[in-house]
């Protein structure tokens, strides 16, 4: 059976007027990149998988480079769907480079895992010493509104962030086999099926990061109720937010509120609001 193998790359640079301009764009097969008109300081890029999702044997590679002094915000057109596999595992890689004084916002919409799906995913971010990065990834085990239940899946999710070549963030997630039993454990998912991770890395000292984490806790606390769990921490030059809930509709408002603070009130790309 033929499988999809797509790749997309975008690079931006600062123009003579200081605004962020497109420098390079490459698209292969089902990986498409669109640049809608935006009115903020960032150049917005929208990633599209025209295959409609991934299944066993598919591969999708994204890469982006924000040149010195630029601001690049990347989102996906829709949720990425990881469908039931008839054999093999879908592969997805993301490589992001953030130059001197640049800022890159990685803002994909949710990734939905279906029953008997398989996904190996990695995200590599290389940052200059004075660069800034905000990243979000949300995993959803089935669509609760559709009555879907994920009993078995295979997931390997790997984050690596380096600043000036030094590793400052490493995060591995593994789900394998009987997800129902694993998700019920209090030390794992505690019955939740939607999990979001936000990472913020920017110049500043520990006192500034501690103040940022307090702002996040204060903003998110009134929104947490029932089967919602929130964790905020600041250490090793970064701020991390973890969100868990019984479905994606409960996680998304919290993620949006957290992103508003981490992105200094900048509006989300239009695809998030459509």
KOLVEX-421182 format. One record per residue: x, y, z of N, C-alpha, C, O in turn. Coordinates in pm, whole numbers. Each point is the difference from the previous one (the first is absolute). Layout:
[site [X Y Z] [X Y Z] [X Y Z] [X Y Z]]
...
***
This chain:
[site [85 -120 0] [-85 120 0] [89 125 0] [95 9 77]]
[site [-128 86 -163] [78 122 -8] [-18 84 125] [-111 14 52]]
[site [221 42 -3] [-4 81 120] [37 144 -35] [67 24 -101]]
[site [-110 70 183] [33 141 -24] [134 34 66] [28 -41 112]]
[site [53 117 -186] [130 45 51] [11 148 -35] [32 35 -113]]
[site [-59 51 209] [-2 143 -24] [105 74 80] [43 -47 105]]
[site [-2 163 -156] [98 83 70] [-25 146 -35] [-27 33 -115]]
[site [36 53 215] [-16 143 -22] [102 77 80] [32 -36 113]]
[site [20 144 -174] [99 82 67] [-26 147 -29] [-31 38 -112]]
[site [43 44 217] [-13 144 -15] [114 68 75] [40 -44 108]]
[site [11 152 -166] [103 81 66] [-38 146 -18] [-50 40 -105]]
[site [73 40 209] [-31 143 -7] [123 81 37] [91 -48 68]]
[site [-91 174 -115] [111 92 28] [-57 139 29] [-116 27 -30]]
[site [197 57 87] [-42 138 25] [25 84 -124] [110 -2 -57]]
[site [-213 77 14] [14 87 -116] [67 131 36] [30 23 117]]
[site [-7 63 -215] [64 130 27] [-78 86 99] [58 83 71]]
[site [-191 -103 -65] [-84 76 92] [-13 -67 136] [-72 49 88]]
[site [142 -161 -70] [-5 -71 128] [-112 -100 11] [-3 -78 96]]
[site [-90 77 -192] [-111 -95 4] [46 -138 -46] [95 -13 -77]]
[site [-163 -88 125] [33 -137 -36] [-49 -32 -140] [-117 21 -32]]
[site [208 -71 -52] [-31 -31 -139] [30 -146 -30] [84 -62 65]]
[site [-152 8 -165] [28 -136 -44] [137 -6 -65] [35 86 -82]]
[site [43 -186 117] [134 -20 -56] [4 -124 -89] [60 3 -108]]
[site [-124 -112 152] [0 -124 -79] [-125 -80 33] [-51 4 112]]
[site [2 -77 -212] [-118 -84 19] [13 -124 -88] [27 8 -119]]
[site [-46 -123 183] [8 -127 -73] [-117 -88 42] [-32 -9 119]]
[site [-33 -55 -217] [-112 -88 26] [15 -127 -82] [38 5 -117]]
[site [-67 -117 179] [9 -128 -70] [-124 -84 30] [-38 -18 116]]
[site [-24 -33 -223] [-113 -92 11] [-113 60 83] [-47 109 -32]]
[site [3 -177 136] [-118 42 76] [29 108 104] [-93 45 67]]
[site [217 -2 -52] [35 105 96] [-6 136 -68] [80 29 -90]]
[site [-173 54 132] [-17 132 -59] [13 107 108] [-32 -23 116]]
[site [80 141 -157] [15 113 92] [-64 122 -64] [31 35 -114]]
[site [-119 29 187] [-64 123 -48] [35 114 95] [18 -19 120]]
[site [-10 141 -179] [35 118 79] [-113 101 -14] [-1 79 -94]]
[site [-93 -80 186] [-113 93 -8] [43 142 36] [104 21 63]]
[site [-184 74 -104] [27 139 37] [-23 17 149] [-104 -39 53]]
[site [201 96 15] [-9 21 145] [34 146 31] [74 65 -74]]
[site [-129 -16 184] [16 141 33] [86 22 125] [18 114 42]]
[site [34 -221 16] [87 15 116] [145 11 -42] [30 21 -118]]
[site [60 -35 213] [143 9 -28] [56 -129 -59] [105 2 -63]]
[site [-175 -113 83] [51 -130 -45] [-44 -30 -143] [-106 42 -44]]
[site [190 -115 -26] [-42 -63 -124] [-64 -133 39] [61 -80 71]]
[site [-184 57 -117] [-73 -122 36] [11 -101 -114] [-15 35 -117]]
[site [41 -160 154] [3 -109 -96] [-97 -107 46] [-7 -32 119]]
[site [-68 -24 -213] [-99 -103 30] [43 -129 -70] [18 -2 -122]]
[site [-1 -104 200] [41 -129 -53] [-124 -83 -32] [-95 -5 79]]
[site [96 -61 -195] [-115 -79 -45] [48 -137 -45] [92 -11 -81]]
[site [-154 -93 133] [22 -135 -47] [-118 -36 -88] [-107 -34 51]]
[site [125 41 -183] [-113 -22 -90] [-45 -146 -5] [-102 -31 -60]]
[site [179 -59 122] [-42 -139 8] [-113 -19 101] [-65 -105 1]]
[site [43 205 83] [-111 -7 96] [33 -71 129] [-86 -12 87]]
[site [208 -35 -73] [40 -69 122] [118 -91 -30] [52 -1 -111]]
[site [-11 -77 212] [112 -92 -14] [-41 -138 47] [-82 -16 91]]
[site [140 -84 -154] [-20 -139 44] [131 -75 -18] [100 58 -43]]
[site [-100 -188 74] [123 -76 0] [77 8 -131] [-57 -22 -107]]
[site [187 56 114] [83 11 -119] [10 140 -57] [87 25 -83]]
[site [-176 68 124] [8 138 -48] [115 73 69] [41 -36 110]]
[site [11 139 -178] [105 83 59] [-28 146 -35] [-35 34 -113]]
[site [52 53 214] [-22 143 -19] [109 76 74] [17 -15 121]]
[site [58 97 -195] [112 76 57] [-22 149 -19] [-24 46 -112]]
[site [31 29 221] [-10 146 -4] [130 61 51] [62 -53 93]]
[site [-20 163 -152] [115 74 53] [-23 149 -23] [-63 41 -98]]
[site [115 39 190] [-16 145 -9] [122 67 60] [61 -50 94]]
[site [-25 164 -151] [114 77 49] [-41 147 11] [-41 61 -99]]
[site [53 -7 218] [-26 142 23] [135 71 7] [75 -18 96]]
[site [-44 97 -197] [128 69 -6] [12 108 107] [-97 30 70]]
[site [214 28 -59] [29 99 104] [-102 113 -2] [-29 59 -105]]
[site [-26 -29 223] [-90 113 16] [-139 -18 -57] [-72 99 -17]]
[site [31 -221 -14] [-132 -24 -59] [-98 -56 103] [37 -36 111]]
[site [-163 30 -153] [-105 -60 82] [-86 -87 -91] [-65 51 -91]]
[site [65 -180 116] [-73 -96 -82] [-98 -76 88] [38 -56 103]]
[site [-165 54 -142] [-104 -75 71] [-54 -108 -93] [-44 29 -111]]
[site [49 -154 157] [-39 -114 -84] [-118 -71 64] [3 -32 119]]
[site [-105 7 -198] [-117 -75 47] [-35 -105 -106] [55 1 -109]]
[site [-147 -90 143] [-52 -95 -96] [-143 38 -37] [-72 61 79]]
[site [33 -96 -202] [-134 37 -47] [-109 -66 84] [-106 58 21]]
[site [133 -180 26] [-101 -77 74] [73 -98 92] [123 -5 3]]
[site [-201 -71 71] [58 -106 82] [67 -104 -89] [-48 -30 -109]]
[site [159 -25 156] [63 -112 -71] [-60 -129 53] [-9 -20 121]]
[site [-31 -68 -212] [-65 -126 39] [93 -117 -29] [55 -13 -109]]
[site [-38 -71 210] [83 -119 -14] [-94 -120 -1] [-52 -41 104]]
[site [31 -15 -223] [-103 -102 -19] [50 -141 33] [120 -24 15]]
[site [-216 -67 -5] [32 -140 24] [99 -49 -105] [-14 28 -119]]
[site [113 -103 167] [105 -49 -89] [-23 -146 -37] [-31 -83 85]]
[site [46 54 -214] [-6 -138 -46] [137 -66 7] [15 -118 -34]]
[site [84 195 78] [136 -51 11] [99 114 -2] [-10 89 -84]]
[site [106 -91 176] [99 106 6] [-45 118 84] [-109 1 56]]
[site [195 99 -50] [-22 118 82] [20 126 -83] [90 5 -83]]
[site [-173 95 104] [19 129 -65] [119 72 63] [22 -9 121]]
[site [54 80 -203] [117 75 47] [-22 148 -27] [-36 40 -110]]
[site [60 42 214] [-7 145 -20] [117 66 70] [24 -24 118]]
[site [49 108 -190] [113 72 58] [-19 149 -21] [-52 44 -103]]
[site [94 34 201] [-3 146 -9] [135 53 43] [51 -37 106]]
[site [8 123 -187] [129 61 31] [-16 152 -8] [-36 53 -105]]
[site [64 18 216] [-16 144 7] [132 65 40] [63 -42 96]]
[site [-22 145 -171] [121 76 31] [-39 145 25] [-70 62 -81]]
[site [115 -7 194] [-37 136 40] [127 81 15] [80 -26 90]]
[site [-60 124 -178] [123 77 -5] [11 107 106] [-88 14 86]]
[site [196 62 -92] [31 103 99] [-112 103 7] [-40 58 -101]]
[site [-11 -36 223] [-104 99 20] [-132 -32 -65] [-88 86 -5]]
[site [71 -208 -45] [-124 -39 -68] [-96 -65 97] [36 -37 112]]
[site [-159 24 -158] [-104 -67 79] [-78 -92 -91] [-36 37 -112]]
[site [10 -156 160] [-79 -97 -76] [-109 -56 90] [28 -48 110]]
[site [-152 53 -158] [-114 -55 72] [-49 -124 -75] [-41 9 -116]]
[site [47 -124 182] [-44 -128 -60] [-138 -30 58] [-12 -36 117]]
[site [-94 50 -201] [-137 -1 50] [-91 -95 -79] [-105 43 -48]]
[site [142 -168 34] [-88 -93 -71] [-128 -26 79] [-2 10 123]]
[site [-105 -43 -196] [-122 -43 68] [16 -146 44] [105 -61 -21]]
[site [-208 7 82] [12 -129 68] [39 -115 -95] [-32 2 -119]]
[site [102 -100 174] [26 -127 -68] [-92 -104 62] [4 -24 120]]
[site [-87 -38 -204] [-99 -97 47] [47 -141 -34] [24 -32 -116]]
[site [-12 -52 218] [38 -139 -19] [-126 -87 -2] [-82 6 92]]
[site [67 -85 -197] [-112 -93 -10] [42 -138 52] [118 -27 19]]
[site [-216 -57 4] [28 -134 51] [89 -76 -98] [-19 6 -122]]
[site [118 -80 178] [95 -80 -80] [86 85 -92] [49 -49 -102]]
[site [-29 175 137] [89 87 -78] [143 -15 47] [26 -60 105]]
[site [67 114 -183] [141 -4 38] [71 124 -49] [-9 35 -118]]
[site [82 33 208] [69 123 -36] [133 11 73] [6 -13 123]]
[site [101 35 -199] [130 38 55] [25 144 -42] [10 29 -119]]
[site [0 61 218] [14 143 -30] [116 60 77] [22 -33 116]]
[site [52 122 -182] [109 69 68] [-2 148 -36] [-32 37 -113]]
[site [67 47 210] [9 145 -19] [137 45 49] [34 -18 117]]
[site [46 76 -206] [134 49 33] [2 150 -20] [-32 50 -108]]
[site [71 24 212] [9 146 -7] [140 43 36] [51 -35 107]]
[site [12 112 -195] [132 57 26] [-13 151 6] [-48 63 -95]]
[site [92 -4 207] [-19 143 24] [133 71 20] [93 -55 58]]
[site [-87 180 -106] [112 88 34] [-13 41 147] [-108 -11 57]]
[site [216 59 5] [-6 34 143] [-107 102 36] [-57 -7 108]]
[site [28 102 -199] [-98 104 31] [-131 -18 -77] [-77 95 -13]]
[site [52 -214 -37] [-124 -27 -72] [-112 -33 98] [24 -24 118]]
[site [-148 22 -170] [-117 -33 82] [-85 -104 -73] [-8 -1 -123]]
[site [-54 -86 202] [-82 -107 -58] [-120 -26 89] [12 -6 123]]
[site [-129 -8 -186] [-121 -46 67] [-53 -119 -79] [-19 11 -121]]
[site [-3 -123 188] [-47 -119 -70] [-117 -66 70] [-9 1 123]]
[site [-81 -57 -202] [-117 -71 52] [-18 -129 -76] [14 -3 -122]]
[site [-43 -104 193] [-43 -125 -62] [-112 -58 85] [11 -7 123]]
[site [-119 -35 -189] [-115 -59 69] [-29 -137 -59] [-16 -13 -122]]
[site [7 -87 207] [-33 -135 -41] [-140 -34 49] [-35 28 115]]
[site [-46 -88 -202] [-137 -37 35] [-20 -148 -34] [23 -42 -113]]
[site [-68 -34 212] [-27 -142 -21] [-146 -18 -39] [-87 -18 85]]
[site [60 23 -215] [-136 -14 -50] [-82 127 16] [36 89 77]]
[site [-147 -81 -150] [-89 115 6] [-118 -34 91] [-88 -79 -35]]
[site [89 141 152] [-103 -31 100] [-140 28 -52] [-93 -75 28]]
[site [78 185 -105] [-133 36 -50] [-55 -103 -98] [-121 -8 -20]]
[site [210 -72 -40] [-41 -103 -95] [-12 -136 68] [-26 -101 -67]]
[site [46 98 198] [-10 -125 74] [116 -96 -24] [-13 -120 22]]
[site [126 174 -69] [114 -86 -33] [83 -33 125] [19 84 87]]
[site [29 -206 -81] [87 -45 108] [126 -60 -60] [-6 -85 -88]]
[site [120 129 136] [128 -56 -44] [43 -105 102] [31 32 115]]
[site [-30 -156 -159] [39 -109 89] [147 -38 -17] [69 -34 96]]
[site [-24 41 -220] [139 -35 -27] [59 102 -96] [-65 44 -95]]
[site [189 -6 120] [72 89 -90] [149 -15 24] [44 -60 98]]
[site [30 116 -189] [146 6 15] [40 146 -21] [-27 56 -106]]
[site [92 4 205] [44 139 -11] [140 14 58] [27 -44 112]]
[site [61 107 -190] [130 45 49] [8 148 -34] [0 37 -117]]
[site [8 47 218] [4 145 -21] [124 55 69] [18 -19 120]]
[site [67 87 -194] [131 41 50] [24 148 -29] [-6 44 -114]]
[site [32 33 222] [37 142 -11] [148 16 37] [48 -62 94]]
[site [23 147 -170] [136 41 37] [14 148 -34] [-24 41 -114]]
[site [64 40 213] [25 143 -23] [143 29 43] [42 -35 110]]
[site [32 101 -199] [138 38 29] [15 150 -17] [-51 59 -95]]
[site [121 1 188] [33 142 -9] [152 13 -7] [72 -50 86]]
[site [-25 116 -190] [145 13 -22] [67 -137 2] [113 -14 49]]
[site [-182 -86 -101] [55 -135 -7] [-14 -83 125] [34 -118 0]]
[site [-82 179 109] [-13 -72 127] [-145 -48 18] [-95 76 -17]]
[site [81 -203 51] [-132 -56 22] [-62 59 126] [58 -9 109]]
[site [-177 70 -123] [-67 60 116] [-137 -63 26] [-61 24 104]]
[site [13 -104 -199] [-131 -63 20] [-3 -132 -74] [27 -6 -120]]
[site [-62 -100 191] [-17 -133 -59] [-125 -62 60] [-14 -9 122]]
[site [-76 -33 -208] [-129 -52 47] [-40 -117 -89] [-10 15 -122]]
[site [-11 -130 181] [-43 -119 -74] [-135 -47 53] [-21 -9 121]]
[site [-69 -23 -212] [-130 -59 36] [-13 -132 -75] [29 -8 -120]]
[site [-72 -94 191] [-19 -131 -63] [-133 -59 45] [-26 -13 120]]
[site [-56 -23 -216] [-123 -75 25] [6 -124 -89] [23 11 -120]]
[site [-43 -125 179] [12 -123 -78] [-94 -106 54] [-4 -27 120]]
[site [-73 -32 -210] [-84 -112 40] [-133 43 57] [-71 81 -59]]
[site [36 -136 176] [-130 22 63] [-4 139 63] [39 18 116]]
[site [-87 78 -192] [-3 139 47] [-106 18 108] [17 84 89]]
[site [-125 -159 -95] [-107 14 100] [54 -22 140] [-28 80 90]]
[site [103 -185 -69] [57 -28 132] [103 104 38] [5 45 115]]
[site [77 -5 -210] [104 99 29] [-60 135 36] [46 66 93]]
[site [-148 -25 -167] [-57 134 21] [-69 14 135] [-12 112 51]]
[site [-32 -221 7] [-72 8 127] [93 22 119] [-46 39 107]]
[site [174 -63 -123] [93 11 113] [16 143 49] [14 91 -82]]
[site [-15 -68 214] [13 136 53] [134 65 -32] [11 122 -2]]
[site [92 -203 -24] [132 55 -31] [23 13 -150] [107 43 -44]]
[site [-209 -79 -36] [13 13 -145] [-98 105 -51] [28 119 7]]
[site [-143 -162 -59] [-96 96 -55] [-120 25 92] [-80 90 -26]]
[site [68 -168 131] [-108 19 98] [-138 8 -65] [-85 79 41]]
[site [64 -162 -143] [-129 -3 -66] [-21 105 -106] [-106 4 -62]]
[site [204 81 38] [-12 107 -100] [33 -53 -139] [80 -93 -14]]
[site [-139 152 -87] [26 -41 -138] [50 115 -87] [22 -19 -119]]
[site [-4 137 176] [55 114 -73] [113 60 83] [-19 35 117]]
[site [137 -24 -178] [119 44 73] [72 106 -82] [30 -23 -117]]
[site [-3 138 176] [71 108 -69] [126 37 76] [3 2 123]]
[site [102 26 -199] [126 48 57] [38 131 -69] [4 8 -122]]
[site [25 94 203] [47 128 -52] [139 26 57] [24 -21 119]]
[site [67 66 -204] [136 30 42] [35 142 -43] [-23 39 -114]]
[site [79 36 207] [41 138 -27] [147 15 36] [40 -26 114]]
[site [41 68 -211] [142 25 23] [32 137 -56] [-26 27 -117]]
[site [80 62 200] [31 136 -43] [108 58 89] [21 -49 111]]
[site [47 154 -158] [97 66 87] [-65 50 127] [-117 40 -1]]
[site [190 -41 109] [-54 43 129] [63 -79 113] [70 -98 -23]]
[site [-96 143 146] [58 -67 115] [-106 -84 71] [-117 -1 -38]]
[site [160 -69 143] [-90 -88 74] [-116 76 64] [-111 -51 10]]
[site [137 175 34] [-105 79 63] [-110 33 -100] [-118 -1 35]]
[site [156 32 -158] [-100 30 -103] [-82 -124 -36] [-121 9 -20]]
[site [188 -123 14] [-72 -123 -32] [-93 -41 114] [-109 -52 -24]]
[site [151 76 148] [-87 -30 113] [-124 89 -2] [-111 -46 29]]
[site [129 173 -65] [-114 91 -10] [-95 -43 -112] [-122 10 14]]
[site [180 -57 -126] [-82 -48 -111] [-83 -121 42] [-118 -9 -32]]
[site [179 -83 104] [-73 -120 44] [-112 37 96] [-106 -63 -2]]
[site [127 162 87] [-106 45 91] [-116 62 -77] [-116 -23 34]]
[site [146 100 -137] [-106 57 -84] [-82 -110 -65] [-122 9 -9]]
[site [189 -113 -37] [-69 -111 -64] [-91 -72 100] [-115 -30 -31]]
[site [166 3 149] [-81 -69 101] [-124 82 35] [-110 -53 12]]
[site [131 184 4] [-112 86 38] [-106 6 -111] [-119 5 29]]
[site [163 -7 -155] [-94 8 -112] [-74 -132 -22] [-118 0 -36]]
[site [186 -111 58] [-60 -130 -29] [-83 -55 116] [-92 -79 -22]]
[site [123 121 143] [-69 -55 118] [-151 13 -8] [-70 -98 29]]
[site [13 215 -67] [-146 10 -5] [-64 -86 -108] [-121 -22 2]]
[site [201 -28 -96] [-54 -77 -111] [5 -150 26] [-53 -79 -78]]
[site [117 39 186] [16 -142 28] [-110 -48 94] [-21 55 108]]
[site [-48 -157 -153] [-106 -60 81] [-26 -140 -53] [28 -30 -116]]
[site [-81 -55 202] [-32 -136 -43] [123 -78 -38] [97 -5 76]]
[site [-100 -56 -195] [109 -87 -43] [108 76 -76] [50 -46 -103]]
[site [-15 162 153] [107 80 -59] [119 1 94] [-15 16 121]]
[site [134 -34 -177] [122 4 80] [100 92 -68] [20 -6 -121]]
[site [43 92 201] [94 100 -51] [126 -2 84] [-4 -5 123]]
[site [118 9 -192] [128 12 68] [84 105 -69] [10 1 -122]]
[site [52 88 201] [86 106 -55] [132 -4 77] [1 -4 123]]
[site [109 6 -196] [130 -2 65] [98 87 -79] [-14 16 -121]]
[site [112 38 191] [104 82 -63] [135 -45 56] [23 6 120]]
[site [64 -50 -209] [132 -47 42] [90 -12 -122] [-49 -11 -113]]
[site [178 14 135] [100 -25 -106] [-23 87 -123] [16 -46 -113]]
[site [-54 172 135] [-13 93 -112] [-126 -13 -82] [-6 48 -113]]
[site [-98 -113 169] [-123 -21 -76] [-119 0 93] [13 -14 121]]
[site [-131 29 -181] [-126 -12 72] [-84 -104 -72] [-12 4 -122]]
[site [-45 -99 198] [-77 -109 -59] [-139 -5 61] [-16 12 121]]
[site [-84 -30 -207] [-139 -15 43] [-50 -136 -47] [15 -34 -118]]
[site [-75 -43 209] [-61 -128 -35] [-150 9 28] [-43 45 106]]
[site [-36 -89 -202] [-145 2 13] [-56 -138 -31] [42 -64 -97]]
[site [-134 16 178] [-66 -129 -25] [-149 13 29] [-41 67 95]]
[site [-40 -130 -179] [-145 5 20] [-64 -122 -64] [66 -80 -67]]
[site [-196 68 89] [-73 -115 -52] [-26 8 -150] [-30 -101 -63]]
[site [41 221 4] [-15 14 -144] [67 129 -46] [34 86 81]]
[site [-14 -74 -213] [73 112 -57] [-71 133 19] [64 104 10]]
[site [-198 -107 -5] [-74 125 14] [26 67 135] [-17 121 13]]
[site [57 -198 86] [34 57 131] [144 52 2] [30 96 70]]
[site [58 -161 -146] [140 41 -1] [23 126 -82] [79 87 38]]
[site [-149 -77 -152] [27 110 -93] [-13 139 62] [89 81 -21]]
[site [-194 -49 97] [-8 135 59] [116 31 94] [48 113 4]]
[site [-2 -213 70] [114 22 87] [127 23 -80] [81 86 36]]
[site [-63 -161 -143] [118 18 -85] [0 140 -62] [104 65 -7]]
[site [-221 -20 -37] [-10 134 -60] [32 107 103] [70 97 -30]]
[site [-121 -113 153] [28 98 106] [149 3 33] [57 108 18]]
[site [6 -225 -11] [143 -7 29] [81 62 -113] [97 72 25]]
[site [-136 -98 -150] [73 56 -114] [-11 152 -3] [96 68 -38]]
[site [-209 -14 78] [-15 145 3] [103 64 93] [57 105 -31]]
[site [-33 -169 145] [100 52 93] [141 -22 -53] [83 91 4]]
[site [-55 -210 -53] [134 -32 -48] [38 79 -124] [118 23 -26]]
[site [-219 21 -53] [24 75 -123] [-32 148 17] [-21 71 -98]]
[site [18 -24 223] [-19 142 30] [-128 57 -61] [-2 113 -48]]
[site [-104 -194 49] [-129 48 -47] [-19 -1 -151] [-105 43 -48]]
[site [202 -91 -26] [-14 -4 -147] [-112 -96 -38] [-12 -107 59]]
[site [-71 143 -157] [-108 -89 -41] [53 -127 -65] [105 2 -64]]
[site [-177 -110 79] [39 -124 -64] [-22 10 -151] [-81 82 -45]]
[site [152 -162 -33] [-26 -3 -144] [-148 -24 -30] [-71 -64 78]]
[site [26 116 -191] [-143 -1 -32] [-57 -143 -5] [-118 -20 29]]
[site [199 -80 -66] [-51 -136 -9] [-46 -52 136] [-83 -90 7]]
[site [136 147 101] [-43 -39 134] [-138 57 33] [-69 -50 88]]
[site [32 154 -159] [-125 69 31] [-111 -33 -99] [-110 52 13]]
[site [136 -138 -112] [-98 -31 -102] [-77 -126 35] [-88 -42 -75]]
***
